[in-house]
């Protein structure tokens, strides 16, 4: 981490010196250097974030995702707002490992004052907390949050719109409205979604098939989840169903 900071300072100084020599104008060189460094920082941050997210969404490895999130927290976690965002990511990883109680505790300890409606962080926080409550059997508490908070939190991008649709389908499932849940999940499979989300949907559809007595259809879906889910909690559960 210290090496990265030193490297960043050296590169910034080299850009500043080079531009000062070329332009013979220290103020102009300083302005260009500042803009270059800021743009470069934003690009690097975006690439890191996407790479970290792909560990979860495409590699289906929540354990590695949590480790990557902790490393990122060491770099940028001194900023309380960014730390809150990364804590939500950490909770998401725990949820996908099946550690719902631990995820719930982490979410409840996160200061909501650092979250925002405008950038969608409060919506992600709320969706994750509702998911924990449903999984832990605390359906009444989940329903209260869903009915009082979700209508006030509009999704701000396509990823969050998909997350909202998934929450609706999950809600139907935990309210034992299996046909409505199945319909919602099947519609979602037609959307452009990540590997992890596709497997999560297949796992729920397998559960619905099983509840409806369609054991062959359920087994086929469980098999796909078990074979492709890597370290996801649902992959472990799917394997148990197959056994």
C-alpha positions in Angstrom: 0.0 0.0 0.0 2.9 2.4 0.9 4.7 1.4 -2.3 1.6 2.3 -4.3 1.4 5.7 -2.7 5.1 6.4 -3.3 4.7 5.3 -7.0 1.7 7.5 -7.4 3.6 10.5 -6.0 6.6 9.8 -8.2 4.5 9.5 -11.4 2.6 12.7 -10.5 5.9 14.6 -10.0 7.3 13.2 -13.3 4.2 14.4 -15.2 4.4 17.8 -13.6 8.1 18.2 -14.4 7.7 17.0 -17.9 4.8 19.3 -18.6 6.6 22.3 -17.0 9.6 21.8 -19.3 7.4 21.3 -22.4 5.0 24.2 -21.7 7.4 26.5 -19.8 4.3 27.4 -17.8 4.1 26.0 -14.2 0.5 27.0 -13.6 -0.7 25.3 -16.9 1.4 22.3 -16.2 -0.1 22.0 -12.7 -3.6 22.2 -14.1 -3.0 19.6 -16.7 -1.3 17.3 -14.2 -4.2 17.6 -11.8 -6.8 16.8 -14.5 -4.7 13.9 -15.7 -4.2 12.4 -12.2 -7.9 12.7 -11.4 -9.0 11.1 -14.6 -6.4 8.4 -14.3 -7.6 7.7 -10.7 -11.2 7.4 -11.8 -10.3 5.0 -14.6 -8.2 2.8 -12.3 -10.9 2.8 -9.6 -13.5 1.7 -12.2 -11.3 -1.1 -13.6 -10.5 -2.3 -10.0 -14.2 -2.2 -9.1 -15.3 -4.1 -12.2 -12.6 -6.7 -11.8 -13.6 -7.2 -8.1 -17.3 -7.5 -9.0 -16.5 -10.1 -11.7 -15.0 -12.4 -9.1 -18.5 -12.6 -7.7 -20.7 -12.2 -10.8 -18.8 -14.4 -13.3 -16.4 -16.5 -11.2 -19.1 -17.2 -8.6 -16.5 -17.0 -5.8 -17.9 -15.0 -2.8 -15.0 -15.9 -0.6 -12.4 -14.4 -3.0 -14.7 -11.4 -3.5 -14.8 -10.8 0.3 -11.0 -11.0 0.4 -10.7 -8.5 -2.5 -13.2 -6.2 -0.8 -11.1 -6.3 2.4 -8.0 -5.4 0.5 -9.8 -2.5 -1.2 -11.0 -1.4 2.3 -7.3 -1.2 3.4 -6.6 1.1 0.5 -9.7 3.4 0.6 -11.4 2.4 3.8 -10.3 5.5 5.7 -13.0 7.4 3.9 -16.1 6.5 6.0 -18.5 6.7 3.0 -16.4 4.4 0.9 -16.0 2.1 3.9 -19.8 1.9 4.2 -20.1 1.0 0.5 -17.5 -1.7 0.8 -19.1 -3.1 3.9 -22.3 -3.6 1.9 -20.3 -5.5 -0.6 -18.8 -7.6 2.1 -22.3 -8.4 3.4 -23.4 -9.4 -0.2 -20.5 -11.9 -0.3 -21.6 -13.4 3.0 -25.2 -13.7 1.8 -24.0 -15.6 -1.3 -22.0 -17.9 1.0 -25.2 -18.6 2.9 -24.0 -16.8 6.0 -27.2 -14.7 6.5 -27.0 -14.0 10.2 -23.4 -12.6 9.9 -24.4 -10.6 6.8 -27.4 -9.1 8.7 -25.2 -8.1 11.7 -22.7 -6.4 9.4 -25.5 -4.5 7.6 -27.1 -3.4 10.8 -23.8 -2.0 12.0 -23.3 0.0 8.9 -24.0 3.8 9.4 -26.9 4.5 7.0 -26.0 8.3 7.1 -23.2 7.5 4.6 -25.6 5.9 2.1 -27.6 7.8 -0.5 -30.9 7.5 -2.4 -29.3 9.3 -5.4 -26.5 6.8 -6.1 -28.5 3.8 -5.1 -26.4 2.7 -2.2 -29.3 2.9 0.2 -31.4 0.7 -2.1 -28.6 -2.0 -2.3 -28.3 -1.9 1.5 -32.1 -2.3 1.9 -32.4 -5.2 -0.7 -29.5 -7.0 1.0 -31.0 -6.6 4.5 -34.5 -7.8 3.2 -32.9 -10.8 1.6 -31.2 -11.7 5.0 -34.5 -11.3 6.8 -36.4 -13.6 4.4 -33.7 -16.2 4.5 -33.6 -16.2 8.3 -37.4 -16.7 8.5 -38.0 -13.1 9.7 -40.7 -12.6 7.1 -42.7 -10.0 9.0 -39.7 -7.8 9.4 -38.7 -8.2 5.8 -42.2 -7.3 4.7 -42.3 -4.2 6.8 -39.0 -3.0 5.2 -40.2 -3.9 1.7 -43.5 -2.0 2.1 -42.2 1.1 3.9 -38.7 1.6 2.4 -38.5 0.1 -1.1 -41.1 2.4 -2.6 -39.0 5.3 -1.6 -35.8 4.0 -3.2 -35.9 4.0 -7.0 -33.2 2.0 -8.9 -30.6 4.3 -10.5 -29.2 2.0 -13.2 -29.9 -1.3 -15.0 -28.0 -3.4 -12.5 -30.2 -2.1 -9.7 -33.4 -2.5 -11.8 -32.5 -6.2 -12.2 -31.8 -6.4 -8.4 -35.3 -5.0 -7.8 -37.0 -7.5 -10.1 -35.1 -10.3 -8.3 -36.3 -9.0 -5.0 -39.9 -9.1 -6.2 -39.5 -12.7 -7.4 -37.8 -13.7 -4.1 -40.6 -12.0 -2.1 -43.2 -14.1 -3.9 -41.2 -17.2 -3.2 -41.0 -16.5 0.6 -44.7 -15.6 0.7 -45.4 -19.1 -0.8 -46.7 -17.6 -4.0 -44.8 -20.0 -6.2 -46.5 -19.4 -9.5 -46.0 -15.7 -9.3 -42.4 -16.2 -8.3 -41.8 -18.7 -11.1 -43.2 -16.2 -13.7 -41.0 -13.4 -12.4 -37.9 -15.6 -12.4 -38.6 -16.9 -15.9 -38.9 -13.3 -17.2 -35.6 -12.4 -15.6 -33.9 -15.3 -17.5 -34.7 -13.4 -20.7 -32.7 -10.4 -19.5 -29.0 -9.8 -19.8 -27.8 -11.0 -16.4 -24.6 -12.3 -14.9 -23.7 -16.0 -14.5 -24.2 -15.7 -10.7 -27.7 -14.3 -11.0 -28.7 -16.9 -13.6 -27.6 -19.7 -11.3 -29.5 -18.1 -8.3 -32.6 -18.0 -10.4 -32.2 -21.6 -11.5 -31.8 -22.6 -7.9 -35.1 -20.9 -6.9 -36.8 -22.5 -9.9 -35.5 -25.9 -8.9 -36.9 -25.3 -5.4 -40.3 -24.4 -6.9 -40.2 -27.5 -9.1 -39.5 -29.6 -6.1 -42.3 -28.1 -4.1 -44.6 -28.8 -7.1 -43.5 -32.4 -7.3 -41.6 -31.9 -10.6 -38.5 -33.8 -9.3 -36.9 -34.5 -12.7 -37.0 -30.8 -13.7 -35.7 -29.8 -10.2 -32.8 -32.3 -10.4 -31.8 -30.9 -13.8 -31.6 -27.4 -12.5 -29.9 -28.4 -9.3 -27.2 -30.2 -11.4 -26.5 -27.1 -13.4 -26.2 -25.0 -10.3 -23.9 -27.6 -8.5 -21.6 -27.9 -11.5 -21.3 -24.2 -12.3 -21.8 -22.4 -9.0 -18.2 -22.8 -7.8 -18.1 -21.5 -4.2 -21.6 -20.1 -4.0 -23.7 -21.3 -1.1 -26.5 -22.4 -3.5 -24.0 -24.7 -5.3 -23.3 -26.6 -2.0 -27.1 -26.8 -1.3 -27.8 -27.9 -4.8 -25.3 -30.8 -4.4 -27.0 -31.8 -1.2 -30.4 -31.9 -3.0 -28.8 -34.2 -5.7 -27.4 -36.5 -3.1 
